[in-house]
């Protein structure tokens, strides 16, 4: 077992200890299919929570997206994202000659699954903002990849904005039924439909 | 009577070992029988009943293995084990109550300071500080931290909830390892029996009370909280706890009458604890905590530790007071 594997096991254990990291597979079973999981984004812990809720054998091929400038800034951050999580790096600065989705497309071509937060930024209001268009372009380019909506619940209570120590509170990740892009579906319609699919997974009696 | 005398002549370790052999043997028999019966085809309502029974049986197994581990691993292991239980129970409790962002610091204090310190005090047998640490010092510290967070909204309510959670999940449960570590000069090495005694008595009282409340159908005291809980059933439950305690007197440092009284006390307190938890469940809008897939999906630990968390402090204090330990 390498050091990265140990770190991964440790992080998954801590995530389960603090949050329970319960995965509820409502719409699809946890299978080793190529998938794009898309979820609401409220906290830094969201990725770790989805990752810990996945069965161990799916973790290695399910990759997060990390901002290159922040997550390569220090050796530790770089090691953590590269070796432990196998993150896909994207640059936040847009250059004219490069498609920002290119690293994601490479990862999907290689057969990996991705976790994306289509709101683009963390959001504390409890209701997801409008989705950015990346999900649509990926759905268009990779029709064979399953698009699985997920709702992460309670995580904002674990670590509110500005706090560094997490409080142990049970969280759940609910995975819904896969969506696919319909023939000739408009970009905005699809993104709204995807967002509704995520919101629909929110547990009713909170 | 001869057998009892033979039993009393064994060393405490041998007696505990025998106890666990009996308990695990009985459990194994029940489990194997249940498995054999479940191999035949049965009507659906029977399968549903069987599923519930299997769930309860699993809980009993977990409980028995836990106590065996607590005994085998000695004071340190028992303290750590119940500390972990406290942590999980408090995590479940806090999940179900509505805390606000400004409670964050108080909750950190509860989980990462109060809980470890309380168990450190138990593990080191600082019983005097142990009994007042939470009721006095933590009681004062939590609202101070909370006030410093600067959020006046529902201040009293929020603090009360956190205090209550700490008192039940940490203070109450930490009395179980305290019993294990309590030293009776007249009978050294008997701590493990006290925890076992407490658990058996509380369980018997609980089961009898439930059975009688179904069978007697007398008027419930508080229909809105529990349709079955009645004074008569409660008294019968506590009395059967006393009877169980009296029968088990030989494993404790108590004389028969004392064991009877302790059983009455623990059985009564445990069933009341379960009743209070029912009220709490209704308040949180949960029918059965273990099934709360929506938010927690947890094991419903809080449910199962409630009788113990209520009975253990009462039991501990009365034992200490009466025997002047």
Interface residues (C-beta under 8 A of the other chain):
Chain A: X20 X22 X24 X153 X154 X157 X160 X163 X165 X167 X168 X169 X170 X172 X203 X204 X205 X206
Chain B: X87 X90 X91 X92 X94 X95 X99 X101 X104 X107 X108 X111 X112 X285 X293 X294 X295 X296 X297 X298
